[in-house]
Amino acid sequence: MVYDVCMTMAAEHRISDERFRKARAILGEQQLVDLIAVSGTYVTVAMLLSLGEELPPEGRPLPFPESARWRRLMFPSASPCRTLVRLACIRREAG
């Protein structure tokens, strides 16, 4: 049920009344609200990190080594999005 709720919310940005009733019966109202809040926060952080192509701190390994190879293939140099994020941070700090 947790997977169904999270995937439906991510794809459709809503869940049906029936799925809501089933989820509330299984999880309880507070846990259902917490589930949506946590999954929404996770998605938001993932989007921000993806936009900036953030990497671990210098000297720390990537948590998934396969993704390092994929990243080098897909992003051989800094993307325009990453550059814009860095410029925005510099501008804010100078601010």
Beta strands, then each sheet from edge to edge (+ up, - down):
end
